[in-house]
Amino acid sequence: MKRNHWTASLMLGSAVLLLAAVAALAQPPRWSVDEQLKRLEQDLKLNAEQSKSIKTILTDQQKEMQTIREQNQGDHEAMREKMQALRKKYDDKILAVLNDAQKVEYKKMLEERAKRRQGGGHGPDNPPPAK
């Protein structure tokens, strides 16, 4: 009887872990396109035309990132390299839409992002930038 209980508990625990792993892989991006755009609109004071262009850029970027995630699920190093190249590609596209003053501010934002990535994300010693 105890053995059956132990086996059932082990199977249940395994199922929970499997579901958690599947849920983690299926998670949407950290920031939606609209959240990213809102932040850029606030920080860079985008005009309507810039907002429209950047929304298209961010949407395309998010689609490509999802494709990379799907194609490289087991190879984290390959995914990391492709994501870095993709971020650079889309950062350059965004920079092309900005005026000179906005470019300066956006480059500062990119530097902050790079520092957060090197620091392992947000935490008590590395909070996200204030909005």
C-alpha positions, 0 to 999 in steps of 0.5 A: 500500500505504501509503495503504491502511494509513493509511486503515485506521488512520484508520478504526480510530481513528475507530471507537475514538473513536465507541465511547468516545463511546457508552460515555461517554453510556451510563455509569451515574450517578457514585454509585449509589442505594445508595452515596448512601444509605450516605453519608447514613446514615453522615453523618446517622445516619439511622434505618430509616424515614428510610433507606427514605424517602430510598432511594425519593427517590434512586431517583426522582431517578436515574430523572428524571435519566436521562430528562433526559439522554436528552431533552437529549443535544445541549442541555447548557445546557437539561440543566444547568438542568433538573438544577439544578431537579431537584436542588433538588426532591429536596434539598427532599424529603430535607430534609422527611424529616430532623430539625432536627439532620440538616437542619443537617448536610445543608445543610452537605453541599449547600454543599460540593457547590455548592463542588465544582461551582463548582470543576469537580469533584474534583482535587488542589486540590479533593478529595472530602470524606472519608467 
